[in-house]
Amino acid sequence: MEQYVPDVSPHDVERVVARDYPPEHHEAIHEKIRGIDVREKVRVILACLKNGAGDLQKLEGELANAEGWWREIISEAEYPNYTKKMFRIARLSKDEEARIIEKDKSQYLAWLQREDAGPVPPL
């Protein structure tokens, strides 16, 4: 079974920055984002925003690491449950693997589509 790959846009980045971070930090966040050069930039930036979880200092660390550690950043944001079991995933049943993949997809979409800046949904 294949992992879910989110279909995201620059609009999602704008919306999540506005939702999760105080307005007085928006310009600085966008300036840092503009300076990042990485494949699948929107996806990586959203992963940084998710991993930052509204904490500006954590977000700055995620963005600083985005160009070199983008795979790990995406893995933590999009596939947290799968990543925890990836070295033994072959020993799980196909049903269990599918359940993990679906759980990761659901948690990511719940975070992405959340309207308010409330707590991050549990994994």
LUMNUVO-952971 format. One record per residue: chain; residue in three letters; y negated, z negated, x negated of N, C-alpha, C, CB in turn. Coordinates in steps of 0.1 Angstrom, whole numbers, plus 2048, in hexadecimal, padded with zeros to 3 digits. Glycine has a CB too. Layout:
# LUMNUVO-952971
 gunu tikol  nv  nw  nu cav caw cau  cv  cw  cu cbv cbw cbu
    A   ALA   Y   Z   X   Y   Z   X   Y   Z   X   Y   Z   X
...
# end
This chain:
# LUMNUVO-952971
 gunu tikol  nv  nw  nu cav caw cau  cv  cw  cu cbv cbw cbu
    A   MET 80C 800 7F8 800 800 800 7F4 800 7F7 800 7F4 80A
    A   GLU 7EA 808 7FB 7DE 809 7F3 7D3 7FE 7F7 7D8 817 7F4
    A   GLN 7CC 7FA 7ED 7C1 7F1 7F0 7B6 7F8 7F8 7BB 7EB 7E2
    A   TYR 7AF 7F0 7FF 7A3 7F4 807 798 7F6 7FD 79F 7EA 812
    A   VAL 791 802 7FE 785 804 7F6 779 806 800 786 812 7ED
    A   PRO 770 7FC 7FF 765 7FD 809 75C 809 808 75C 7F0 807
    A   ASP 757 80E 813 74E 819 814 740 812 816 751 823 81F
    A   VAL 738 811 80B 72C 80A 80B 720 813 807 72C 7FE 802
    A   SER 714 80F 80A 708 817 808 6FD 80F 802 704 81E 815
    A   PRO 6F3 815 7FD 6E7 80E 7F8 6E1 805 803 6DC 818 7F3
    A   HIS 6E2 80A 80F 6DD 802 81B 6E4 7F4 81B 6DF 80A 828
    A   ASP 6F1 7F4 818 6F8 7E8 818 6F3 7DE 80E 707 7EA 816
    A   VAL 6F0 7E4 802 6EA 7DC 7F7 6DD 7D5 7FC 6E7 7E4 7EA
    A   GLU 6D4 7DD 802 6C7 7D8 807 6C9 7CD 811 6BF 7E4 80D
    A   ARG 6D2 7D0 81A 6D5 7C6 825 6DA 7B9 820 6DE 7CC 82F
    A   VAL 6E4 7BA 816 6EA 7AD 811 6E0 7A6 808 6F6 7B1 809
    A   VAL 6D8 7AC 800 6CD 7A5 7F9 6C4 79E 802 6C5 7AF 7F0
    A   ALA 6C0 7A5 80D 6B7 79F 817 6BD 793 81E 6B2 7A9 821
    A   ARG 6CA 794 820 6D2 78A 828 6D5 77E 81F 6DF 790 82D
    A   ASP 6D8 780 813 6DE 775 80B 6D4 76F 801 6EA 77A 804
    A   TYR 6C9 775 7FE 6C0 770 7F4 6B2 76E 7F9 6C0 779 7E7
    A   PRO 6AB 764 7F4 69D 762 7F9 694 76E 7F6 697 755 7F3
    A   PRO 68B 771 7FF 682 77C 7FE 67A 77C 7F1 678 77C 809
    A   GLU 676 771 7EC 66E 771 7DF 676 775 7D3 669 762 7DD
    A   HIS 683 777 7D5 68C 77C 7CA 690 78A 7CB 698 773 7C8
    A   HIS 68D 790 7D6 692 79E 7D9 68E 7A8 7CF 68D 7A2 7E7
    A   GLU 681 7A8 7CB 67D 7B2 7C2 683 7B1 7B4 66D 7B1 7C0
    A   ALA 685 7A4 7AF 68C 7A2 7A2 69A 7A6 7A3 68B 793 79F
    A   ILE 6A1 7A4 7AE 6AF 7A8 7B0 6B0 7B7 7B0 6B4 7A2 7BD
    A   HIS 6A7 7BE 7B7 6A7 7CC 7B7 6A4 7D2 7AA 69D 7D2 7C2
    A   GLU 69B 7CC 7A2 698 7D1 795 6A4 7D0 78C 68C 7C8 78F
    A   LYS 6AB 7C5 78C 6B8 7C4 785 6C2 7CE 789 6BE 7B5 786
    A   ILE 6C3 7D0 796 6CD 7DA 79B 6C9 7E8 796 6CD 7DA 7AA
    A   ARG 6BC 7EC 796 6B8 7F9 791 6BC 7FB 782 6A9 7FB 793
    A   GLY 6BD 7F0 77B 6C0 7F2 76C 6CE 7F3 769 6BA 7E6 765
    A   ILE 6D7 7F2 773 6E5 7F3 771 6EA 801 772 6ED 7EA 77B
    A   ASP 6F2 805 768 6F8 812 768 707 811 767 6F3 81B 75C
    A   VAL 70E 813 773 71C 811 774 722 81A 77E 71F 802 777
    A   ARG 72F 81E 77C 736 826 786 736 81E 793 744 82A 782
    A   GLU 736 826 79E 737 81F 7AC 72C 814 7AD 745 81A 7AE
    A   LYS 720 817 7A9 716 80D 7A8 714 805 7B5 709 813 7A5
    A   VAL 714 80B 7C0 711 803 7CD 71D 7FA 7CF 710 80D 7D9
    A   ARG 729 7FE 7CD 734 7F5 7CF 734 7EA 7C5 742 7FD 7CD
    A   VAL 731 7EC 7B8 730 7E2 7AE 725 7D8 7B2 72E 7E8 7A0
    A   ILE 719 7DD 7B6 70E 7D4 7B9 711 7CB 7C5 701 7DD 7BC
    A   LEU 718 7D1 7CF 71C 7C9 7DA 726 7BE 7D6 722 7D1 7E5
    A   ALA 72F 7C1 7CD 738 7B8 7C8 731 7AC 7C1 743 7BE 7BE
    A   CYS 727 7B0 7B9 71E 7A6 7B2 718 79D 7BC 714 7AC 7A9
    A   LEU 712 7A3 7C7 70B 79B 7D1 715 792 7D8 705 7A5 7DB
    A   LYS 721 797 7DB 72B 78E 7E2 72F 783 7D9 737 796 7E5
    A   ASN 732 786 7CC 736 77B 7C3 72B 771 7C0 73B 781 7B5
    A   GLY 71E 776 7C1 713 76D 7BF 711 763 7CA 706 775 7BE
    A   ALA 716 767 7D6 716 75E 7E2 709 757 7E5 721 753 7E0
    A   GLY 6FE 75E 7E3 6F1 758 7E6 6EB 750 7DB 6F2 750 7F2
    A   ASP 6F2 74E 7D0 6EE 746 7C4 6E7 750 7BA 6FA 73E 7BE
    A   LEU 6DA 74F 7B9 6D3 759 7B0 6D8 759 7A2 6C4 756 7B1
    A   GLN 6DA 74D 79D 6DF 74C 78F 6ED 753 78D 6E0 73D 78A
    A   LYS 6F6 750 797 703 757 796 701 766 797 70C 751 7A1
    A   LEU 6F9 76A 7A0 6F6 779 7A2 6F1 77F 795 6EC 77B 7AD
    A   GLU 6E8 778 78E 6E3 77E 782 6EE 77F 778 6D8 774 77C
    A   GLY 6F7 776 777 703 777 76E 70C 783 772 70A 76A 76E
    A   GLU 70E 784 77F 716 78F 783 710 79D 780 719 78E 793
    A   LEU 703 79E 783 6FC 7AB 77F 6FC 7AD 770 6EE 7AA 785
    A   ALA 6FA 7A3 768 6FA 7A4 75A 707 7A9 755 6F6 797 753
    A   ASN 712 7A6 75B 71F 7AA 757 724 7B7 75E 729 79F 75A
    A   ALA 71D 7BC 767 721 7C7 76F 726 7D4 767 716 7CC 779
    A   GLU 71E 7D7 75D 722 7E3 756 72F 7E2 74E 716 7E7 74D
    A   GLY 731 7D6 748 73D 7D4 740 749 7CF 748 73A 7CB 735
    A   TRP 747 7C8 752 752 7C1 759 753 7C5 768 750 7B2 759
    A   TRP 74F 7D1 76B 74F 7D6 779 75C 7D5 780 74A 7E4 77A
    A   ARG 767 7D7 779 774 7D7 77F 777 7C8 784 77F 7DC 776
    A   GLU 775 7BF 77B 777 7B1 77E 76E 7AC 78A 775 7A8 772
    A   ILE 762 7B1 78A 758 7AD 794 75D 7B2 7A2 74A 7B2 791
    A   ILE 761 7BF 7A2 766 7C5 7AE 773 7BD 7B3 769 7D4 7AD
    A   SER 77C 7BA 7A9 788 7B4 7AD 786 7A6 7B3 791 7B2 7A0
    A   GLU 77C 79E 7AE 779 791 7B3 773 792 7C1 76F 78A 7AA
    A   ALA 76B 79C 7C3 764 79D 7D0 76C 7A4 7DB 757 7A6 7CE
    A   GLU 774 7AE 7D8 77B 7B6 7E2 789 7B2 7E3 77A 7C5 7DE
    A   TYR 790 7AD 7D8 79E 7AB 7D9 7A2 79D 7D3 7A5 7B6 7D0
    A   PRO 79B 793 7D8 79E 785 7D2 7AC 780 7D4 794 77B 7D8
    A   ASN 7B2 783 7DF 7C0 77E 7E1 7CA 786 7DA 7C3 77E 7F0
    A   TYR 7C8 793 7DA 7D1 79C 7D2 7D0 799 7C3 7CD 7AB 7D5
    A   THR 7C4 797 7BE 7C2 794 7B0 7CA 788 7AC 7B3 793 7AD
    A   LYS 7CA 77E 7B4 7D1 771 7B1 7E0 773 7AF 7CE 767 7BC
    A   LYS 7E5 77E 7B6 7F4 780 7B6 7F7 78D 7AF 7F9 780 7C4
    A   MET 7EE 794 7A9 7F1 7A2 7A4 7FC 7A2 79A 7E5 7A7 79F
    A   PHE 7FE 798 792 808 799 788 816 796 78D 805 78F 77D
    A   ARG 817 792 79A 824 790 7A0 825 797 7AD 827 781 7A2
    A   ILE 81C 7A0 7B0 81B 7A7 7BC 828 7B0 7BF 80F 7B1 7BD
    A   ALA 82E 7B5 7B4 83A 7BD 7B6 846 7B4 7BB 83E 7C3 7A8
    A   ARG 845 7A7 7BA 850 79F 7BE 84E 79B 7CD 851 792 7B6
    A   LEU 843 79E 7D3 840 79B 7E1 846 7A6 7EA 831 799 7E3
    A   SER 848 7A2 7F6 84D 7AC 800 841 7B5 803 852 7A6 80D
    A   LYS 844 7C1 808 83A 7CB 80C 831 7C5 817 840 7D8 810
    A   ASP 837 7BD 820 830 7B7 82B 826 7AD 825 839 7B0 835
    A   GLU 82A 7A5 81B 821 79B 815 816 7A2 80E 829 791 80C
    A   GLU 819 7AC 806 80F 7B4 7FF 805 7B9 809 815 7BF 7F7
    A   ALA 80A 7BF 814 801 7C5 81E 7F8 7BA 825 809 7CC 829
    A   ARG 7FD 7AE 827 7F6 7A3 82C 7EA 79F 823 7FF 797 82F
    A   ILE 7ED 79E 816 7E3 79B 80C 7D8 7A5 80C 7E9 799 7FE
    A   ILE 7DC 7B2 80C 7D2 7BD 80C 7C9 7BC 818 7D9 7CB 80B
    A   GLU 7CF 7BA 823 7C8 7B9 830 7BE 7AD 830 7D1 7B9 83C
    A   LYS 7C3 7A2 82A 7BB 796 82A 7AE 798 821 7C3 78A 824
    A   ASP 7B1 79F 815 7A5 7A2 80D 79B 7AB 814 7AA 7A9 800
    A   LYS 7A1 7B5 81B 798 7BF 822 790 7B7 82C 7A0 7CA 828
    A   SER 796 7AF 834 790 7A8 83F 785 79E 839 79A 79F 847
    A   GLN 788 797 82E 77E 78E 829 772 796 824 784 785 81E
    A   TYR 774 7A1 81D 769 7A9 818 760 7AE 823 76E 7B4 80F
    A   LEU 766 7B4 82D 75F 7B9 839 757 7AF 840 768 7C1 842
    A   ALA 75D 7A3 841 756 798 848 74A 794 840 760 78B 849
    A   TRP 74B 794 833 73F 791 82B 735 79C 82C 743 78F 81C
    A   LEU 739 7A8 82A 730 7B4 82A 729 7B5 838 737 7C0 827
    A   GLN 72F 7B3 843 72A 7B5 850 723 7A9 856 734 7BA 859
    A   ARG 723 79E 84F 71D 792 854 70E 794 856 71F 786 84A
    A   GLU 709 78F 860 6FB 791 864 6F2 787 85D 6F9 791 873
    A   ASP 6F6 77A 85D 6ED 770 858 6F0 76C 84A 6EE 763 861
    A   ALA 6E8 763 844 6EB 75F 836 6F3 752 836 6DD 75D 82F
    A   GLY 6FB 750 840 703 744 841 70E 743 836 70A 743 84E
    A   PRO 717 73A 837 721 738 82C 72A 744 82B 729 72C 82F
    A   VAL 72F 746 81F 738 751 81C 745 74E 823 73A 753 80C
    A   PRO 74B 758 82A 757 756 831 762 752 826 75C 762 839
    A   PRO 76B 749 82A 776 746 821 77F 751 81E 77E 73A 827
    A   LEU 786 751 812 78F 75B 80E 79B 75B 816 792 75A 7FF
# end
